[in-house]
Amino acid sequence: MVHRFKSGKFNIVLDVNSGGIHLMDELAYSLVPLMEGRLNASADELHAKLNGSYSIEEIKEAADEIRTLAEEGWLYTEDDYEKYVEVFQEQKEKEGIVKALCLHIAHDCNLRCRYCFASKGDYHGERSLMDYTVGKKALDFLMDNSGGRVNLEVDFFGGEPTLNFDVVKRLVEYGRKEEKRRNKRFRFTLTTNGLLFNDDVLEFANREMDNLVLSLDGRKEVHDRMRPNVSGSGSYDSVLPKFLKAAESRNQERYYVRGTYTRYNLDFARDVLHLNDLGFEQISVEPVVADLSEPYALREEDIPELLKQYDILAEEIVKRRKVGKYINFFHFMIDLTGGPCLAKRLSGCGAGGEYLAVTPKGDLYPCHQFVGDERFKLGDVEQGIVNRGLKKEFGLSNVYTRPECRKCFAKFFCSGGCSANAYHFSGDLNGQYRIGCELERKRVECAIAVHAALAEEE
């Protein structure tokens, strides 16, 4: 499978199966679709198809270069990966290894975000905080089920985890003690809205948290419209100075400002750039995922404008980087030389297997977006995973069980996308969230184009 697209002055050809990316002149770019499946096409044939736009000699030279790429395995390559899926799945099922937990330390929140998938923090249930005993069992469960894996991930999540920060600190202390004894290494993350962020929280986070996720949507009017506090007033002015201090204290590393854009700010590139202008370098502003009955939900008619915004953003990021103003946009982060292992490319985040969410009561769910839906309860930290059929269903999901993924050029970059979004919009773990897919394809193109433009300067 080959995907061609133009971005700025670049003609870009992606060989999907090999990951080969080629910047081509107009002639070679035009020949690529003509020679797919017809590598031995003569220069005369190709000349005729191009309506005499180029000379026979020019076409022959360009065609020879394309044939060389094909012979070296960088163009028109076959998809040999499907045969490995079953092996990976059998191995994962046999090992049953858990690598990461989303620890819902608080099913409560001091904000009332209008787009909150967690029903303003309570996940469609009662407001509650995780006690230390449950959290300790969760960490034990993770260590007991991690096999020989040393590095383990734990995200303190909510609701708002700083509402239960004493338990966070105690659990980190327990984890640090146990990791030495059991040859493990915890990588902790704190996801926070910032209202309770203070110097004590920051000092602890900088000492113990490998990553900070700071919730900030962008411009003041955008943020305050969707992220009011309990009284209904905006939260931008309260959290901004704290987040700027946090970013600087971490030398602009190991954090993300994480925002959400909605139908109210289809010009979201302005929000990303606003955050960078404020001083943030690590930025993730992502599309809202919401029922179409909500006025802020993205709709298919919004897609053209959203695609345009990603183009604007890509162009501006290149401009800024070239003059020394650093900005790293999460959705444009792709590794073109290494990247995730093959198993990860085929099966994604590992929700329901390697990655699990834990509620304040200790119940296990495939990920945070399924919490509160009893149909997706896998077990608990006492018994472990008891719903083996559901676990297997998640384990079997991959880019080849999703019909739309099979024919998509971005499949090995997004690994099939989010199972929760697919399920909530199609009723099927292997279904499609069409808006999300359209945006992901554009982000992949922009990410490649950004790499190309920056590489040109090296």
C-alpha positions, 0 to 999 in steps of 0.5 A, spaced: 500 500 500 502 506 498 499 513 500 501 520 496 500 527 499 502 534 498 504 538 503 507 545 502 512 544 497 513 537 498 511 531 494 510 525 499 510 518 498 509 513 504 510 506 503 505 503 508 508 496 510 515 498 510 514 505 513 519 508 507 517 515 506 520 519 500 520 526 498 519 526 490 519 531 484 513 532 481 515 527 475 516 521 480 510 523 484 506 522 478 509 515 476 508 512 483 501 510 482 502 508 474 507 503 476 504 500 482 503 493 480 506 495 473 514 495 475 516 493 468 511 498 464 516 501 459 517 509 458 513 509 452 507 507 456 508 511 461 510 517 457 503 516 454 499 516 460 503 522 462 500 526 456 507 527 453 508 532 459 516 529 460 521 527 455 522 519 454 529 520 457 526 523 464 521 518 465 526 512 464 531 515 469 525 517 474 522 510 473 529 506 474 529 510 481 522 507 483 524 500 481 530 501 485 526 503 491 522 497 490 527 492 489 530 495 496 524 494 499 522 501 500 516 501 495 510 497 493 512 492 499 507 487 501 503 486 508 507 481 511 505 482 518 498 479 519 501 472 520 504 475 526 498 477 530 496 470 532 503 469 535 503 475 539 496 474 541 497 467 544 503 470 547 500 475 551 494 471 553 499 466 555 503 471 559 497 475 562 502 481 563 500 487 566 504 493 564 500 499 566 494 502 571 490 508 571 489 509 578 482 512 579 485 515 586 478 520 586 471 519 583 470 526 585 472 533 582 472 540 584 471 542 577 465 541 573 467 541 566 462 541 561 465 535 556 467 531 562 466 523 560 467 522 567 460 525 569 463 531 572 468 526 576 463 521 579 463 516 573 456 516 573 456 513 580 457 516 587 463 520 589 468 517 592 476 517 594 480 511 594 483 509 600 490 507 601 488 499 602 485 499 595 491 503 592 496 498 595 492 492 593 492 495 586 500 496 586 501 489 588 496 486 583 500 490 578 507 487 580 504 480 581 502 480 574 508 484 571 512 478 569 519 479 568 517 487 566 521 492 570 518 498 568 511 499 570 506 505 569 501 508 574 497 514 572 494 518 578 487 519 575 480 522 577 476 526 577 481 530 581 487 526 584 489 532 588 483 531 592 486 525 595 493 527 595 495 524 602 493 517 599 497 519 593 504 520 597 503 514 601 502 509 595 508 512 592 512 511 598 510 504 598 511 503 591 518 506 592 519 501 597 517 495 594 520 496 587 527 496 590 525 489 593 522 486 587 526 489 582 521 493 579 521 501 577 515 505 577 514 511 573 508 515 576 504 520 572 499 525 576 494 528 571 491 534 575 486 540 573 491 545 578 486 548 582 489 545 588 496 545 586 501 548 590 508 548 592 508 542 596 504 538 591 509 541 585 515 539 590 513 532 591 511 531 583 518 534 581 521 528 586 517 523 584 512 523 578 516 522 571 510 526 568 505 531 569 499 532 565 496 539 566 489 540 564 488 547 560 484 548 554 488 554 551 485 561 550 482 564 557 475 564 554 475 557 551 478 554 557 473 558 562 467 556 557 468 549 558 472 548 565 468 552 570 469 550 577 463 548 582 460 555 583 460 556 575 466 561 575 472 560 570 478 556 572 483 559 567 486 565 572 487 560 578 491 554 574 495 558 569 500 561 573 501 554 577 502 550 571 507 555 568 511 555 574 510 547 574 513 547 566 519 551 568 521 547 574 521 541 570 526 545 565 520 544 560 520 537 560 516 531 562 510 534 562 504 536 557 499 541 557 493 537 555 487 541 552 481 539 549 477 543 543 470 542 541 465 545 536 466 552 540 473 553 538 474 550 531 480 554 530 484 550 535 490 552 532 490 558 535 489 555 542 495 551 541 499 557 539 497 561 545 499 556 550 506 556 546 506 563 546 505 563 554 511 559 555 509 552 554 513 547 550 510 540 551 502 541 548 497 536 547 490 539 545 485 534 542 478 533 539 472 532 544 469 526 543 462 527 545 455 524 543 452 528 537 446 531 541 451 535 545 452 542 542 459 542 543 460 535 539 464 535 533 460 533 527 462 531 520 461 537 517 466 540 521 472 536 518 474 540 513 475 546 518 479 541 522 484 539 517 485 546 515 487 547 522 492 542 523 495 544 516 496 551 519 499 548 526 504 544 522 506 550 518 507 555 524 510 549 528 516 549 523 516 556 523 517 557 530 522 551 530 526 554 525 527 560 529 529 557 535 522 557 539 521 550 541 514 547 541 512 540 541 505 538 539 503 531 542 499 529 535 505 530 531 510 526 535 512 520 530 518 516 530 520 515 523 526 511 524 524 506 530 517 507 533 513 502 537 515 495 536 511 491 531 506 488 537 504 495 539 503 497 532 498 492 530 494 492 537 495 499 540 495 501 547 493 494 550 487 496 554 483 490 557 490 486 558 497 490 559 493 496 561 487 497 566 483 502 570 482 501 577 476 504 581 476 507 588 473 500 590 478 496 586 474 494 580 478 493 574 476 496 567 479 495 560 481 503 561 478 509 564 473 510 558 469 504 560 469 505 568 462 505 570 459 501 565 458 494 568 458 490 562 466 492 562 468 490 569 474 485 568 474 483 576 478 487 582 484 487 585 483 482 590 481 476 585 484 479 579 481 478 572 475 474 572 472 476 566 476 472 561 472 472 555 472 480 555 479 480 556 480 475 550 475 480 546 480 486 547 486 482 546 483 479 539 482 486 537 487 489 532 488 493 525 486 486 522 480 485 525 477 492 524 475 492 517 476 500 516 483 499 518 485 494 513 485 499 508 487 505 511 494 508 510 495 510 518 494 504 521 501 502 523 501 509 526 495 509 530 494 502 531 487 501 530 485 507 534 481 508 541 477 502 542 473 506 547 471 511 541 470 505 536 465 502 541 461 508 544 460 510 536 459 504 533 457 499 538 463 494 536 470 494 539 472 493 532 468 499 529 470 506 527 469 513 530 469 516 523 471 523 525 477 521 529 479 517 523 479 523 519 483 527 524 488 521 525 490 521 518 491 528 517 495 528 523 500 523 521 500 527 514 502 533 518 507 529 522 511 527 516 511 534 513 513 537 519 519 532 519 521 533 512 521 541 513 525 540 519 530 535 516 531 540 510 534 545 515 539 540 518 
